[in-house]
Amino acid sequence: MELPKGIPNDTKVLNLAENVLKEIPKNGFMDLPHLILLNLTGNSIDKPFEIPESVMMLHARGNQLQDIDLVMKNGVQLKTVDFEGNRMTAIGRDTFARCTQLTHV
């Protein structure tokens, strides 16, 4: 399955949990500048993707991600992230460097 087409660019909450998503286009969410909560829980996503800087909560548990550096690159507003149940074996020293608002991992 792929991302739905025509998501309004003023969307603030996007729940794509349990949708059998395998891949998110690299810039798949970048046209959503007001997005605050993104829920990708329980899919099969295995490649990193970008999020808009507006995202404050990212739920991506239960996927196949091995690397989250690209995902976290724009995480300047992130307060909560959940990557439990992915395939990461290590997290880089600078992965969360721009995430100065982060309180829950």
KOLLO-491401 format. One record per atom (N, C-alpha, C, O): atom name; x, y, z. Coordinates in Angstrom, 1 decimal. Example, Ala and Ser with C-alpha at 12.3 -4.5 7.8 and 13.67 -1.06 7.14 Angstrom:
<rs>
['N',[13.2,-5.7,7.8]]
['CA',[12.3,-4.5,7.8]]
['C',[13.2,-3.3,7.8]]
['O',[14.2,-3.3,8.5]]
['N',[12.8,-2.2,7.1]]
['CA',[13.7,-1.1,7.1]]
['C',[12.9,0.0,7.9]]
['O',[13.4,1.1,8.0]]
</rs>
This chain:
<rs>
['N',[0.8,-1.2,0.0]]
['CA',[0.0,0.0,0.0]]
['C',[0.9,1.2,0.0]]
['O',[2.0,1.2,0.5]]
['N',[0.4,2.3,-0.5]]
['CA',[1.1,3.6,-0.5]]
['C',[0.3,4.7,0.1]]
['O',[-0.8,4.5,0.5]]
['N',[1.0,5.8,0.3]]
['CA',[0.3,7.0,1.0]]
['C',[-1.0,7.4,0.2]]
['O',[-1.0,7.3,-1.0]]
['N',[-2.0,7.7,0.9]]
['CA',[-3.2,8.2,0.2]]
['C',[-2.9,9.5,-0.5]]
['O',[-2.1,10.3,-0.1]]
['N',[-3.5,9.7,-1.7]]
['CA',[-3.4,10.9,-2.4]]
['C',[-4.3,12.0,-1.9]]
['O',[-5.4,11.7,-1.4]]
['N',[-3.9,13.2,-2.1]]
['CA',[-4.8,14.4,-1.8]]
['C',[-5.0,14.7,-0.4]]
['O',[-6.1,15.2,0.0]]
['N',[-4.0,14.4,0.5]]
['CA',[-4.2,14.8,1.9]]
['C',[-4.1,16.3,2.0]]
['O',[-3.2,16.9,1.5]]
['N',[-5.1,16.9,2.6]]
['CA',[-5.1,18.4,2.6]]
['C',[-3.9,19.0,3.3]]
['O',[-3.4,18.4,4.3]]
['N',[-3.3,20.0,2.8]]
['CA',[-2.1,20.5,3.3]]
['C',[-2.2,21.3,4.6]]
['O',[-1.3,21.7,5.3]]
['N',[-3.5,21.4,5.1]]
['CA',[-3.7,22.0,6.5]]
['C',[-3.9,20.9,7.5]]
['O',[-4.4,21.2,8.6]]
['N',[-3.7,19.6,7.2]]
['CA',[-3.9,18.5,8.1]]
['C',[-3.0,18.7,9.3]]
['O',[-1.8,18.9,9.2]]
['N',[-3.5,18.5,10.5]]
['CA',[-2.8,18.6,11.7]]
['C',[-2.5,17.2,12.3]]
['O',[-1.5,17.0,13.0]]
['N',[-3.4,16.3,12.2]]
['CA',[-3.3,14.9,12.7]]
['C',[-3.5,13.9,11.6]]
['O',[-4.5,14.0,10.9]]
['N',[-2.5,13.0,11.4]]
['CA',[-2.6,12.0,10.4]]
['C',[-2.3,10.7,11.0]]
['O',[-1.2,10.4,11.4]]
['N',[-3.4,9.8,10.9]]
['CA',[-3.3,8.5,11.5]]
['C',[-3.3,7.5,10.4]]
['O',[-4.3,7.2,9.7]]
['N',[-2.1,6.9,10.1]]
['CA',[-1.9,5.9,9.1]]
['C',[-1.5,4.6,9.7]]
['O',[-0.9,3.7,9.1]]
['N',[-1.9,4.4,11.0]]
['CA',[-1.5,3.1,11.7]]
['C',[-2.2,1.9,11.0]]
['O',[-3.3,2.0,10.5]]
['N',[-1.5,0.8,11.1]]
['CA',[-2.0,-0.5,10.6]]
['C',[-2.5,-0.4,9.1]]
['O',[-3.6,-0.9,8.9]]
['N',[-1.8,0.2,8.3]]
['CA',[-2.2,0.4,6.9]]
['C',[-1.4,-0.4,5.9]]
['O',[-1.5,-0.2,4.7]]
['N',[-0.5,-1.3,6.4]]
['CA',[0.3,-2.1,5.5]]
['C',[1.2,-1.3,4.6]]
['O',[1.6,-1.7,3.5]]
['N',[1.6,-0.1,5.1]]
['CA',[2.5,0.7,4.3]]
['C',[3.9,0.1,4.4]]
['O',[4.4,-0.3,5.4]]
['N',[4.6,0.0,3.2]]
['CA',[5.9,-0.5,3.2]]
['C',[7.0,0.5,3.0]]
['O',[8.1,0.4,3.4]]
['N',[6.6,1.6,2.3]]
['CA',[7.5,2.7,2.0]]
['C',[6.8,4.0,2.0]]
['O',[5.7,4.1,1.5]]
['N',[7.5,5.0,2.5]]
['CA',[7.0,6.4,2.5]]
['C',[8.0,7.1,1.5]]
['O',[9.2,7.1,1.7]]
['N',[7.5,7.8,0.5]]
['CA',[8.4,8.6,-0.4]]
['C',[9.2,9.5,0.5]]
['O',[8.7,10.1,1.5]]
['N',[10.4,9.7,0.1]]
['CA',[11.3,10.6,0.9]]
['C',[10.7,11.9,1.4]]
['O',[10.8,12.2,2.5]]
['N',[10.0,12.6,0.5]]
['CA',[9.3,13.8,0.8]]
['C',[7.8,13.7,1.0]]
['O',[7.1,14.6,0.8]]
['N',[7.4,12.5,1.3]]
['CA',[5.9,12.2,1.4]]
['C',[5.1,13.1,2.2]]
['O',[3.9,13.2,2.0]]
['N',[5.6,13.6,3.3]]
['CA',[4.9,14.4,4.2]]
['C',[5.3,15.9,4.2]]
['O',[4.7,16.7,4.9]]
['N',[6.2,16.3,3.3]]
['CA',[6.7,17.6,3.3]]
['C',[5.7,18.7,2.8]]
['O',[5.9,19.9,3.0]]
['N',[4.6,18.3,2.2]]
['CA',[3.6,19.2,1.8]]
['C',[2.5,19.4,2.9]]
['O',[1.5,20.0,2.6]]
['N',[2.8,19.0,4.1]]
['CA',[1.9,19.1,5.2]]
['C',[2.6,20.0,6.3]]
['O',[2.9,19.4,7.3]]
['N',[2.7,21.3,6.1]]
['CA',[3.4,22.1,7.0]]
['C',[2.8,22.4,8.3]]
['O',[3.4,22.9,9.2]]
['N',[1.5,21.9,8.5]]
['CA',[0.8,22.1,9.8]]
['C',[0.7,20.8,10.6]]
['O',[0.0,20.8,11.6]]
['N',[1.3,19.8,10.1]]
['CA',[1.2,18.4,10.7]]
['C',[1.8,18.5,12.1]]
['O',[3.0,18.8,12.2]]
['N',[1.0,18.0,13.1]]
['CA',[1.5,18.0,14.5]]
['C',[1.7,16.6,15.0]]
['O',[2.7,16.3,15.6]]
['N',[0.8,15.7,14.7]]
['CA',[0.8,14.3,15.1]]
['C',[0.8,13.4,13.9]]
['O',[-0.1,13.5,13.0]]
['N',[1.8,12.5,13.8]]
['CA',[1.9,11.5,12.7]]
['C',[2.0,10.2,13.3]]
['O',[2.9,9.8,14.1]]
['N',[1.0,9.3,13.0]]
['CA',[1.0,8.0,13.6]]
['C',[1.2,7.0,12.4]]
['O',[0.3,6.8,11.5]]
['N',[2.3,6.3,12.4]]
['CA',[2.6,5.3,11.4]]
['C',[2.8,3.9,12.1]]
['O',[3.4,3.0,11.5]]
['N',[2.2,3.7,13.3]]
['CA',[2.4,2.5,14.0]]
['C',[1.9,1.3,13.2]]
['O',[0.8,1.3,12.6]]
['N',[2.6,0.1,13.4]]
['CA',[2.2,-1.1,12.9]]
['C',[2.1,-1.3,11.4]]
['O',[1.2,-2.0,10.8]]
['N',[3.0,-0.6,10.7]]
['CA',[3.1,-0.8,9.2]]
['C',[4.4,-1.7,9.0]]
['O',[4.8,-2.4,9.9]]
['N',[4.9,-1.6,7.8]]
['CA',[6.1,-2.4,7.4]]
['C',[7.2,-1.5,6.8]]
['O',[7.9,-1.9,5.9]]
['N',[7.2,-0.3,7.2]]
['CA',[8.1,0.8,6.7]]
['C',[9.5,0.4,7.0]]
['O',[9.9,0.2,8.2]]
['N',[10.4,0.3,6.0]]
['CA',[11.8,-0.1,6.2]]
['C',[12.8,0.9,5.7]]
['O',[14.0,0.8,6.0]]
['N',[12.3,2.0,5.0]]
['CA',[13.3,3.0,4.6]]
['C',[12.9,4.3,5.3]]
['O',[11.8,4.6,5.5]]
['N',[14.0,5.1,5.7]]
['CA',[13.7,6.4,6.4]]
['C',[13.0,7.4,5.5]]
['O',[13.1,7.2,4.2]]
['N',[12.4,8.3,6.1]]
['CA',[11.6,9.3,5.4]]
['C',[11.7,10.6,6.1]]
['O',[12.2,10.6,7.2]]
['N',[11.3,11.7,5.5]]
['CA',[11.4,13.0,6.2]]
['C',[10.0,13.4,6.7]]
['O',[9.0,13.0,6.2]]
['N',[10.1,14.2,7.8]]
['CA',[8.9,14.7,8.4]]
['C',[9.0,16.3,8.4]]
['O',[10.1,16.8,8.4]]
['N',[7.8,17.0,8.3]]
['CA',[7.9,18.4,8.4]]
['C',[8.4,18.9,9.8]]
['O',[8.2,18.2,10.8]]
['N',[8.9,20.0,9.9]]
['CA',[9.4,20.6,11.1]]
['C',[8.3,20.8,12.1]]
['O',[8.6,20.9,13.3]]
['N',[7.1,20.9,11.7]]
['CA',[5.9,21.1,12.6]]
['C',[5.5,20.0,13.4]]
['O',[4.8,20.1,14.4]]
['N',[6.0,18.7,13.1]]
['CA',[5.6,17.5,13.8]]
['C',[6.1,17.6,15.3]]
['O',[7.3,17.7,15.5]]
['N',[5.2,17.4,16.2]]
['CA',[5.5,17.3,17.6]]
['C',[5.5,15.9,18.2]]
['O',[6.1,15.6,19.2]]
['N',[4.6,15.0,17.6]]
['CA',[4.5,13.7,18.1]]
['C',[4.6,12.7,16.9]]
['O',[3.8,12.8,15.9]]
['N',[5.5,11.8,17.0]]
['CA',[5.7,10.8,15.9]]
['C',[5.6,9.4,16.5]]
['O',[6.4,9.0,17.4]]
['N',[4.7,8.6,16.1]]
['CA',[4.5,7.2,16.5]]
['C',[4.8,6.3,15.3]]
['O',[4.1,6.3,14.3]]
['N',[5.9,5.6,15.4]]
['CA',[6.4,4.7,14.3]]
['C',[6.8,3.4,14.9]]
['O',[7.6,2.7,14.3]]
['N',[6.1,2.9,15.9]]
['CA',[6.5,1.6,16.5]]
['C',[6.0,0.5,15.6]]
['O',[5.0,0.7,14.9]]
['N',[6.6,-0.6,15.7]]
['CA',[6.2,-1.8,15.0]]
['C',[6.4,-1.7,13.5]]
['O',[5.6,-2.2,12.7]]
['N',[7.5,-1.1,13.0]]
['CA',[7.8,-1.0,11.6]]
['C',[9.1,-1.8,11.4]]
['O',[9.5,-2.6,12.3]]
['N',[9.8,-1.6,10.3]]
['CA',[11.0,-2.3,10.0]]
['C',[12.2,-1.3,9.9]]
['O',[13.2,-1.7,9.3]]
['N',[12.1,-0.1,10.4]]
['CA',[13.2,0.9,10.3]]
['C',[14.5,0.4,10.9]]
['O',[14.5,-0.1,12.1]]
['N',[15.6,0.6,10.2]]
['CA',[16.9,0.3,10.7]]
['C',[17.7,1.6,11.0]]
['O',[18.6,1.6,11.9]]
['N',[17.3,2.7,10.3]]
['CA',[18.0,3.9,10.5]]
['C',[17.0,5.1,10.6]]
['O',[16.1,5.1,9.8]]
['N',[17.1,5.9,11.6]]
['CA',[16.2,7.0,11.7]]
['C',[16.8,8.4,11.6]]
['O',[16.1,9.4,11.8]]
['N',[18.0,8.5,11.1]]
['CA',[18.7,9.8,11.0]]
['C',[17.9,10.7,10.1]]
['O',[17.7,11.9,10.5]]
['N',[17.5,10.3,8.9]]
['CA',[16.7,11.1,8.0]]
['C',[15.4,11.6,8.7]]
['O',[14.9,12.7,8.5]]
['N',[14.7,10.6,9.4]]
['CA',[13.4,10.9,10.0]]
['C',[13.6,12.0,11.0]]
['O',[12.8,12.9,11.1]]
['N',[14.7,12.0,11.8]]
['CA',[14.9,13.0,12.9]]
['C',[15.5,14.3,12.4]]
['O',[15.5,15.2,13.2]]
['N',[16.0,14.4,11.2]]
['CA',[16.7,15.6,10.7]]
['C',[15.8,16.8,10.9]]
['O',[16.4,17.9,11.3]]
['N',[14.5,16.8,10.7]]
['CA',[13.7,18.0,10.8]]
['C',[12.9,18.0,12.1]]
['O',[11.9,18.7,12.2]]
['N',[13.3,17.2,13.1]]
['CA',[12.5,17.0,14.3]]
['C',[12.7,18.2,15.3]]
['O',[12.8,17.9,16.5]]
['N',[12.8,19.4,14.9]]
['CA',[13.1,20.5,15.8]]
['C',[11.9,20.8,16.8]]
['O',[12.1,21.3,17.8]]
['N',[10.7,20.4,16.4]]
['CA',[9.5,20.6,17.3]]
['C',[9.1,19.3,18.0]]
['O',[8.2,19.3,18.9]]
['N',[9.8,18.2,17.7]]
['CA',[9.3,16.9,18.3]]
['C',[9.4,16.9,19.8]]
['O',[10.5,17.3,20.4]]
['N',[8.4,16.5,20.5]]
['CA',[8.4,16.3,21.9]]
['C',[8.3,14.8,22.3]]
['O',[8.8,14.4,23.3]]
['N',[7.7,14.0,21.4]]
['CA',[7.5,12.6,21.7]]
['C',[7.8,11.8,20.4]]
['O',[7.3,12.1,19.3]]
['N',[8.6,10.8,20.5]]
['CA',[8.9,9.8,19.4]]
['C',[8.8,8.4,20.0]]
['O',[9.2,8.1,21.1]]
['N',[8.3,7.5,19.1]]
['CA',[8.2,6.1,19.5]]
['C',[8.6,5.2,18.4]]
['O',[7.9,5.1,17.4]]
['N',[9.7,4.6,18.5]]
['CA',[10.3,3.7,17.5]]
['C',[10.4,2.3,18.0]]
['O',[11.1,1.4,17.4]]
['N',[9.7,1.9,19.1]]
['CA',[9.8,0.6,19.7]]
['C',[9.4,-0.4,18.6]]
['O',[8.5,-0.2,17.8]]
['N',[10.1,-1.6,18.6]]
['CA',[9.7,-2.7,17.8]]
['C',[10.2,-2.5,16.3]]
['O',[9.6,-3.1,15.4]]
['N',[11.2,-1.7,16.1]]
['CA',[11.8,-1.6,14.8]]
['C',[13.1,-2.4,14.8]]
['O',[13.3,-3.1,15.7]]
['N',[13.9,-2.3,13.7]]
['CA',[15.1,-3.1,13.6]]
['C',[16.4,-2.3,13.8]]
['O',[17.4,-2.7,13.3]]
['N',[16.3,-1.2,14.5]]
['CA',[17.5,-0.5,14.8]]
['C',[18.4,-1.2,15.8]]
['O',[18.0,-1.8,16.8]]
['N',[19.7,-1.2,15.5]]
['CA',[20.7,-1.8,16.4]]
['C',[21.5,-0.8,17.0]]
['O',[22.2,-1.1,18.0]]
['N',[21.6,0.4,16.5]]
['CA',[22.3,1.5,17.0]]
['C',[21.7,2.8,16.6]]
['O',[21.0,2.9,15.6]]
['N',[21.9,3.9,17.4]]
['CA',[21.5,5.2,17.1]]
['C',[22.7,6.1,17.1]]
['O',[23.4,6.1,18.1]]
['N',[22.9,6.9,16.1]]
['CA',[24.0,7.8,15.9]]
['C',[24.0,8.8,17.0]]
['O',[23.0,9.2,17.5]]
['N',[25.2,9.3,17.3]]
['CA',[25.4,10.3,18.4]]
['C',[24.6,11.6,18.1]]
['O',[24.2,12.2,19.0]]
['N',[24.5,12.0,16.8]]
['CA',[23.9,13.2,16.4]]
['C',[22.5,13.0,15.9]]
['O',[21.8,14.0,15.5]]
['N',[21.9,11.9,16.0]]
['CA',[20.6,11.6,15.5]]
['C',[19.5,12.6,16.1]]
['O',[18.7,13.0,15.4]]
['N',[19.6,12.9,17.4]]
['CA',[18.6,13.7,18.1]]
['C',[19.2,15.2,18.3]]
['O',[18.6,15.9,19.1]]
['N',[20.3,15.5,17.6]]
['CA',[20.9,16.8,17.9]]
['C',[20.0,18.0,17.7]]
['O',[20.1,19.0,18.4]]
['N',[19.1,18.0,16.7]]
['CA',[18.3,19.1,16.4]]
['C',[16.9,19.1,17.2]]
['O',[16.1,20.0,17.1]]
['N',[16.7,18.0,17.9]]
['CA',[15.5,17.8,18.6]]
['C',[15.5,18.3,20.0]]
['O',[15.5,17.6,21.0]]
['N',[15.6,19.6,20.2]]
['CA',[15.8,20.3,21.5]]
['C',[14.6,20.3,22.3]]
['O',[14.7,20.5,23.5]]
['N',[13.4,20.0,21.8]]
['CA',[12.2,19.9,22.5]]
['C',[11.8,18.5,23.0]]
['O',[10.8,18.4,23.7]]
['N',[12.6,17.5,22.6]]
['CA',[12.2,16.1,22.9]]
['C',[12.2,15.8,24.4]]
['O',[13.2,16.0,25.1]]
['N',[11.1,15.2,24.8]]
['CA',[11.0,14.8,26.2]]
['C',[10.7,13.4,26.4]]
['O',[11.0,12.8,27.5]]
['N',[10.2,12.7,25.4]]
['CA',[9.8,11.2,25.5]]
['C',[10.3,10.5,24.3]]
['O',[10.0,10.8,23.1]]
['N',[11.2,9.5,24.6]]
['CA',[11.7,8.6,23.5]]
['C',[11.3,7.2,23.8]]
['O',[11.6,6.2,23.1]]
</rs>
